[in-house]
Amino acid sequence: MLREFAARLLTPFPRPARRMGFLHEQIAIRARERRQRLAWAPHLTQARAVICEAAERCSKHDLAVVVGAGVCLDIPVRELAQRFKRVVLLDVGFLDRTTIPSVERITFDATGCLQYWHDHPRASDPEQIARTADAGWPSGLAQPDLLISANLLGQLHILPAAWLERHGPLPDGFSDRLALSLAERHVHWLRSHTATRCLIADLAELVLDRNGTLVDEQPLPAAMVSLPAAERTWDWDIAPIPEWVSTHHLRHRVGAWTNP
């Protein structure tokens, strides 16, 4: 607990993203992985392997870019640094400051509209969704040989929706509509690049009882946007009992695509 408090206090982080909870979320994810290291290990191994396989498909190995890099639990940063002359991590801010000479961190908003949501949290609901747009590209950054989006597509809406909810009630279904709009935009953004593209995203949320019996399954944004069938799928025990609740396990079904 003291480690997490110190991280919140001492980590430099852009103010809008900090206020909207992105630093807190990175700290929480890192702490959750420590608690659930054994449960998460198969998922992280699969994700890293998919990314390394995508790297092998590249005809050039000058630049690899990771969007929404976070704390890089699922990103084989050292392996990418061995394969590429330069690796760039993009996110709204960075908790992890580990230094590798060829790895660079650049502040980047994958939604393209965090600043607007931060500054105008009481704008009309249609306007909030209409603001979703392609994220653009960091100024001065070359086009990559490999572009990676890992476990980001279905997360893009969560903290913005929570931020907007804090400033006034949202209409029914707003969070779902925002999730789909951002997910579609993200897929379009990925496809606008000529790099080898590696996408890893959650397809479904599964709830299981203590005996491992499935009691509920809900599709997540990657299953509802214009993506082909995933080339590979696996299950991620994201919150075994009692991480989420004391009575049920939470599992995600994950999909992976190359050049979706």
C-alpha positions in Angstrom: 0.0 0.0 0.0 2.8 2.4 0.8 4.5 1.6 -2.5 1.3 2.5 -4.4 0.9 5.7 -2.4 4.4 6.8 -3.1 3.9 6.0 -6.8 0.8 8.2 -6.9 2.6 11.0 -5.1 5.9 11.0 -6.9 5.3 9.9 -10.5 5.3 12.7 -13.0 2.1 12.4 -15.1 0.1 14.8 -17.3 -2.6 16.6 -15.2 -5.7 15.7 -17.3 -4.8 12.0 -17.5 -3.9 12.0 -13.7 -7.2 13.6 -12.8 -9.1 11.1 -15.0 -7.6 8.2 -13.2 -5.0 6.9 -15.6 -2.1 6.9 -13.2 -4.2 5.2 -10.5 -5.2 2.6 -13.1 -1.5 1.8 -14.1 -0.6 1.5 -10.4 -3.6 -0.8 -9.8 -2.8 -3.0 -12.8 0.8 -3.5 -11.6 -0.4 -4.3 -8.1 -3.1 -6.7 -9.4 -0.5 -8.6 -11.5 1.7 -9.0 -8.4 -1.2 -10.5 -6.6 -2.3 -12.7 -9.5 1.1 -13.5 -11.1 0.4 -17.2 -11.5 -3.1 -16.7 -12.9 -2.0 -14.0 -15.3 1.2 -15.7 -16.5 -0.4 -17.8 -19.4 -2.1 -14.7 -20.8 1.0 -12.6 -20.7 3.1 -15.4 -22.2 0.6 -15.7 -25.1 0.4 -12.0 -25.7 4.2 -11.6 -25.8 4.5 -14.6 -28.1 2.0 -13.1 -30.6 3.9 -9.8 -30.6 7.2 -11.6 -31.2 5.7 -13.5 -34.1 4.4 -10.3 -35.6 7.9 -8.8 -35.3 9.3 -11.7 -37.2 6.9 -10.9 -40.1 8.4 -7.4 -40.6 10.6 -7.0 -43.7 12.4 -4.1 -41.9 13.3 -3.7 -38.3 13.9 0.0 -37.9 11.0 1.1 -35.7 8.4 -0.7 -33.5 5.6 1.4 -31.9 3.4 0.2 -29.0 0.2 2.3 -28.5 -1.3 2.2 -25.0 1.8 0.6 -23.6 0.9 1.2 -20.0 3.2 -0.7 -17.6 4.2 -3.1 -20.5 3.3 -6.3 -18.6 2.1 -7.9 -21.9 4.8 -6.2 -24.1 8.1 -8.0 -24.6 10.0 -4.7 -24.6 13.5 -6.2 -24.3 12.9 -8.6 -27.1 11.6 -5.8 -29.3 14.6 -3.7 -28.5 16.8 -6.6 -29.6 15.0 -6.9 -32.9 14.4 -3.2 -33.8 16.8 -0.3 -33.9 14.2 1.8 -32.0 11.2 1.1 -29.9 8.6 3.8 -29.0 6.0 3.4 -26.3 2.9 5.6 -26.6 0.5 6.3 -23.7 -1.1 9.2 -21.9 1.6 8.9 -19.2 4.0 6.5 -17.8 4.4 4.9 -14.4 7.3 2.6 -15.5 10.6 4.5 -16.1 12.8 1.5 -16.8 15.6 2.6 -19.1 16.7 0.7 -22.2 18.9 2.8 -24.6 16.8 2.2 -27.7 13.4 2.5 -26.0 11.6 5.9 -25.9 8.4 7.0 -24.2 6.1 9.6 -25.9 3.0 11.0 -24.4 0.1 10.2 -26.7 -3.7 10.0 -26.4 -5.1 7.0 -28.3 -8.7 8.3 -28.0 -7.8 11.6 -29.6 -10.2 13.4 -27.2 -9.1 13.1 -23.5 -8.4 16.8 -23.3 -11.8 17.7 -24.6 -13.5 15.4 -22.1 -11.4 16.7 -19.3 -12.2 20.3 -20.1 -15.9 19.9 -21.1 -17.3 17.0 -18.9 -20.8 18.5 -19.0 -21.1 18.8 -22.7 -24.1 17.1 -24.3 -24.0 13.3 -24.5 -24.1 13.3 -28.4 -21.3 15.8 -28.4 -19.1 13.7 -26.1 -19.5 10.7 -28.5 -19.2 12.9 -31.6 -15.8 14.0 -30.4 -14.3 10.5 -30.8 -11.9 10.7 -33.7 -8.8 9.1 -35.2 -6.0 9.7 -32.8 -3.5 11.1 -35.4 0.2 10.5 -35.0 2.9 12.0 -32.7 4.6 14.9 -34.4 8.0 14.0 -35.8 7.6 10.3 -35.3 8.4 8.2 -38.4 6.0 5.5 -39.6 6.8 2.2 -37.9 7.6 -1.2 -39.3 5.6 -2.8 -36.5 2.5 -1.2 -34.8 1.2 -2.9 -31.7 -2.1 -2.4 -29.8 -2.3 -4.9 -26.9 -5.2 -5.1 -24.5 -6.3 -1.5 -25.2 -9.2 -1.5 -27.6 -11.8 -2.6 -25.0 -10.4 -0.2 -22.4 -10.5 3.1 -24.2 -13.9 4.1 -22.9 -13.7 3.0 -19.3 -12.0 5.9 -17.5 -13.5 8.6 -19.8 -17.0 7.3 -19.1 -16.3 7.2 -15.4 -14.9 10.8 -15.5 -18.0 12.0 -17.3 -20.3 10.1 -14.9 -18.6 12.0 -12.0 -19.8 15.3 -13.5 -23.4 14.3 -14.0 -25.6 11.3 -14.7 -25.2 9.7 -18.1 -28.1 8.3 -20.2 -28.6 4.5 -20.3 -26.3 2.9 -22.7 -23.9 5.8 -23.0 -20.8 3.9 -21.9 -21.6 1.1 -24.4 -22.1 3.5 -27.3 -18.8 5.3 -26.3 -17.0 1.9 -26.2 -18.1 0.9 -29.7 -17.4 4.4 -31.2 -13.8 4.4 -29.7 -13.2 0.7 -30.7 -14.3 1.3 -34.3 -12.1 4.4 -34.5 -9.2 2.5 -33.1 -9.5 -0.3 -35.7 -9.8 2.4 -38.4 -6.7 4.1 -37.0 -4.7 0.9 -37.0 -5.7 0.1 -40.6 -4.6 3.6 -41.7 -1.0 2.6 -41.1 1.0 0.5 -43.6 3.1 -1.2 -40.9 2.7 -4.8 -39.8 -0.1 -4.4 -37.3 -0.5 -6.6 -34.2 -3.8 -6.3 -32.3 -4.6 -8.1 -29.1 -8.1 -7.4 -27.6 -10.6 -8.9 -25.2 -13.5 -10.5 -27.0 -15.8 -11.6 -24.1 -16.2 -11.4 -20.4 -17.0 -14.7 -18.6 -18.3 -15.2 -15.1 -17.8 -18.6 -13.5 -18.9 -19.9 -10.1 -16.6 -21.5 -7.6 -16.7 -24.9 -9.4 -15.7 -23.3 -12.7 -19.2 -23.5 -14.2 -20.0 -20.7 -16.7 -22.9 -18.5 -15.3 -22.7 -15.5 -17.6 -20.9 -14.4 -20.8 -21.0 -10.9 -22.3 -19.4 -9.7 -25.6 -16.8 -7.0 -25.4 -16.1 -4.3 -28.0 -13.7 -6.3 -30.1 -16.5 -8.8 -30.8 -18.9 -6.1 -31.9 -16.8 -4.0 -34.3 -15.6 -4.6 -37.9 -12.9 -7.2 -37.2 -12.5 -10.6 -38.8 -12.4 -13.7 -36.7 -9.4 -13.7 -34.5 -6.5 -15.7 -35.7 -5.8 -17.0 -32.2 -7.8 -17.0 -29.0 -7.1 -17.8 -25.3 -8.6 -17.3 -21.9 -7.2 -14.9 -19.3 -8.1 -15.5 -15.7 -8.2 -11.8 -14.9 -9.8 -12.0 -11.5 -9.9 -15.4 -9.8 -11.8 -15.5 -6.5 -11.5 -13.3 -4.4 -9.9 -10.7 -6.6 -13.2 -9.5 -8.1 -15.8 -10.9 -5.7 -15.7 -13.7 -3.1 -18.2 -15.9 -5.0 -17.2 -15.8 -8.7 -14.2 -15.9 -11.0 -13.9 -13.3 -13.8 -12.3 -14.5 -17.0 -11.7 -12.7 -20.4 -11.5 -14.4 -23.7 -8.8 -12.7 -25.7 -8.2 -12.5 -29.5 -5.2 -11.7 -31.6 -4.9 -10.5 -35.1 -2.1 -9.6 -37.5 -3.1 -6.9 -40.0 -6.8 -7.0 -39.0 
